[in-house]
Amino acid sequence: MNISILLKVWPDLYQYSVVKEIPMQKQEIYQQISALLIKLFEIDESDISPQAKLYEDLELDSIDAVDLVVHLQKTTGRKIKPEMFKSVRTVQDIVDAIDELLNTPES
């Protein structure tokens, strides 16, 4: 059975619900990542785009990246392996990594 996480934007972004048989689309993932970046790091929404570079354009540092991964793990309910995020450089890279995570059976 394929179980995907459908993120809900509440005042507290840590809430999520597990929805069976409804795969999350990349556009939904992108919207949730954007909301998380705005909430956690006070990034202006206009600065966020799929091509935005995390370190150069959004001015995140390595501590911010760790904080983002921790929040993504809480939000998705899935463990994120360090090698999955090793090559992440843009917002789209995060979206692709989360999409792959949610569509890979848990081991």
C-alpha positions in Angstrom: 0.0 0.0 0.0 1.3 3.4 -0.9 1.0 5.9 1.9 1.9 9.5 1.2 1.9 12.5 3.5 -0.5 15.3 2.7 0.9 18.4 4.4 -1.6 20.9 5.8 -0.6 24.5 6.4 -1.8 25.4 9.9 -0.4 28.1 12.1 1.8 25.3 13.4 3.5 23.7 10.4 4.4 20.6 12.4 0.9 19.1 12.0 0.4 16.6 9.2 -2.1 13.9 8.3 -1.4 10.6 6.7 -3.7 10.0 3.7 -3.8 6.6 2.1 -3.6 6.2 -1.6 -3.3 9.9 -2.5 0.2 10.6 -3.8 1.4 14.2 -3.2 2.1 16.1 -6.4 5.3 18.0 -6.8 3.4 21.3 -6.9 2.0 20.6 -3.5 5.4 19.7 -2.1 6.8 22.9 -3.6 4.0 25.0 -1.9 4.7 23.3 1.4 8.5 23.8 1.1 7.9 27.5 0.3 5.6 27.9 3.4 8.2 26.2 5.5 11.0 28.5 4.2 8.9 31.5 4.9 7.9 30.3 8.4 11.3 29.1 9.6 13.7 31.6 8.0 11.4 34.6 7.3 12.3 34.5 3.6 10.3 36.8 1.4 7.9 34.8 -0.7 9.0 36.6 -3.9 12.6 35.3 -3.4 11.4 31.7 -3.5 11.4 30.0 -6.8 12.2 26.4 -8.0 15.6 27.7 -9.3 16.5 29.7 -6.1 19.8 28.5 -4.7 19.5 27.8 -1.0 22.9 29.3 0.1 23.4 32.1 -2.5 19.9 33.3 -3.2 18.1 32.5 0.0 21.1 33.0 2.2 20.7 29.8 4.2 23.7 28.5 6.0 24.6 24.9 7.1 22.8 25.3 10.4 19.7 26.4 8.6 20.0 23.4 6.3 20.1 21.0 9.3 17.1 22.8 10.8 15.2 22.5 7.5 15.9 18.7 7.4 14.7 18.3 11.0 11.5 20.1 10.2 11.0 18.1 7.0 11.4 14.8 8.9 8.8 16.0 11.4 6.5 17.1 8.7 6.7 14.0 6.5 7.1 11.5 9.4 10.0 9.9 7.4 13.7 9.7 8.2 15.9 11.7 5.7 19.2 10.1 5.1 22.1 12.6 4.8 23.2 11.3 1.4 19.7 12.2 0.1 20.4 15.9 0.8 24.1 15.9 0.0 23.5 17.3 -3.6 20.6 19.6 -2.8 21.4 23.1 -3.9 18.0 24.6 -5.0 14.4 24.7 -3.9 13.6 22.3 -6.7 16.2 19.9 -5.5 14.4 19.8 -2.1 11.1 19.2 -3.9 12.6 16.3 -5.9 14.2 14.8 -2.8 11.0 14.9 -0.8 9.0 13.5 -3.8 11.4 10.6 -4.0 11.3 10.1 -0.3 7.5 10.0 -0.2 7.3 7.7 -3.2 9.9 5.2 -1.9 8.6 2.4 0.4 9.9 2.7 4.0 12.6 0.2 4.7 
